[in-house]
Amino acid sequence: MYLEGQYERRARPDAGYAMAALLAAIAIMGVLWAMAVPVWKQSVQREKEAELIFRAGQYARAVALFQRKYANAFPPNVDVLLKEKFLRKNPRDAYIRADSER
């Protein structure tokens, strides 16, 4: 049993090029994505390192100001630096909040 129009349809000479182009585009996008992901991860890592360097500088500045005010004495803990307003906020709290938002 044949359906009407089953064999009347003939393949055009350009049939299938759209699928080939789509597969080629997907392959090219896959290669570009594979190249972009390591670069993106490295830039994220560099941003985190820059943030840590900035925070370390803030700690060093706070300790230096504390020593200037209290005759070269080191602060007993970070809470003293926060209470005396040498630091604006506890950086550990900032990390905990950032992790909980993810």
QUIVENTA-V349842 format. One record per pair of residues at least 6 apart in sequence whose C-alpha atoms are under 8 Angstrom apart, sorted by the first residue. I is the first residue (numbers start at 0). GAP is how many residues later the second one is. Records with the same first field share a line. If there is no record, write none. Layout:
# QUIVENTA-V349842
I=GAP ; GAP
This chain:
# QUIVENTA-V349842
54=36
57=29
58=28
61=19 ; 24 ; 25
62=11 ; 12 ; 18 ; 23
64=21
65=6 ; 7 ; 8 ; 9 ; 15 ; 20
66=6 ; 7 ; 8
74=6
77=12
80=6
81=6 ; 7 ; 8
